[in-house]
Amino acid sequence: MSKSPLDSLLAELYAIDPELQTREQELIPLLQTLLEHQPDATPSKAFVARLRSELKAKARAMETEHAGVSRSFFSVFSGFKFSYAVLGVVLGAIITAPTVYYALHSPGSPGSMAQHTDAKPLFAYSIIKRPQNAFGDLSTISLQPSGRGGGGGGLGGDSATAAPSTGKMMAPAGSGGGATSDLMPYPQEITQYEYSFSGSLPPLTSPTVPVLKREKSSARIDLGAIAGNFDLGALNIRSFPGARVDNLTFTQDTQYGYMVNVQLAEGMVSINQNYAQWPQPTANCKDEACYRAQQVKINEILPDATVIHLASAFAKEHNFDMSHYGEPEVDNSWKTDYERTPDKSSYYIPDVQRVTYPLLIDGKPVYDEGGGKAGIQIGVSVREKKVTDAWGLMNQNYLRSDYAAVQGSGSILNFLKNFEQTPKEFMSKDAKVRSVKIELGEPTLGYTRMYNYTNMQSDELVVPALIFPVAHVPNGDYYYRKFIAVPLAKELFDRMQNQGRPMPL
């Protein structure tokens, strides 16, 4: 006599972990509920393989406190409708008993993530077409102000800015007042960067370019979905109707453990050291000599190949989705300053080396406002030869809308000519101007990421751009920018020209 679907499932479970036989009375009601929706179904080989993989990993890690999961916990699941496709995950959750798992993944549960995201992963990649100019007038957006590429004298890099109507200086942000002041003289030396480009530009003939807007997250987990799983005692969290969970933090209290922060509202994840579980060489230092003694030496810096190997192994271990990211790049920008420093012993050598996995959209890199390629960044400890942190993990769900494009090379060359030039009306009459010539190399087509701040919220835009590499900087000049990004959406292009602050990279 052939086995029933229920017997087949039980036999598979017991073959994987014989100890589950002690929980048969708890498993049967759950499995019967599952089978009610597919009474004639039998487990496929793919299903059994997935279930076996899930349970093997979970069962071996099961601790004593998890072995005592109550019948009431199992009963929570018995009322839900699961398919075979998620059964392995559900049973894995039963064994390890995390308090919020079913609230996040159970279809039909109040406020569940699955309910609001149609069971799609929170951190996915998609581009959805929208009508032209769907994001409104880009020429009116409030762009994030950005600093200049080098030291000294420029408006973008100073703590004070001019008030054009009065000629007086505005107090720096956070100084306690917004009124103009006669007590803050404008810097007497102003650095003007003059950008030269003698190469060729690609033909800019397309009437439109696609502007992307990142959809941070559609997940909204109602507090009530998890409130019943713990009791704060001093506070009734159910007394805040309509509240939602925006952040989740998981702490790993083991040697070299991590803290994982999931920002649901932003669609971002960051991983950092749980510092209490990591060695801190300078924790007991009382003087400069002690700090110097613990400082990383140049001969201790790991080879790029080693750093990349450690970072990539961490990403693989934790199942990072790297399908839309390029080849890893080690950030060695600090070495430029190190080489310039006459007294090498006084230079602080970073004890964490960083690797960037550049984000690719349509196969092209995305450049950030901060000075480099956007993407996933992973830090590696020089001393411990372990990953210390990872950030830039985020959902890549975009809306796409076409906008009028910049056309012709003349406007690009004019843009570069006036790039970052401090308007004369912002200078005092006796200001000394220092000119520094920066040579740019051949541009490539890519994307640049920009932020629009309105109504206390930030929208993230990804815009096609010409990316000019910085090819030459005069010796001795502290200029840190590696790229100049010229956005090709005309409204943003004009907006930057008008404000005198093109986008620095």
Secondary structure, 3 states (H helix, E strand, C coil): CCCCHHHHHHHHHHHHCHHHHHHHHHHHHHHHHHHHCCCCCCCCHHHHHHHHHHHHHHHHCCCHHHHCCCHHHHHHHHCCCCCHHHHHHHHHHHHHCCCCHHHHHCCCCCCCHHHHHCCCCCCCEEEEECCCCCCCCHHHCCECCCCCCECCCCCCCCCCEECCCCCCEECCCCCCCCCEECCCCCCCEEEEEEEECCCCCCCCCCCEEEEEEECCCCCCEECHHHHCCCCCCCCCHHHCCCCEECEEEEECCCCCCEEEEEECCCCEEEEEECHHHCCCCCCCCCCHHHHHHHCCCHHHCCCHHHHHHHHHHHHHHCCCCCCCECCCEECCCHHHHHHHCCCHHHCCCCCEEEEEEEEEECCEEEECCCCCECEEEEEEECCCCCEEEEEEEECEEEEEEEEEECCCHHHHHHHHHCCCCCCHHHCCCCCEEEEEEEEECCCEEEEEEEEEEECCEEEEEEEEEEEEEEEECCCCCCECCCEEEEECEHHHHHHHHHHCCCCEC
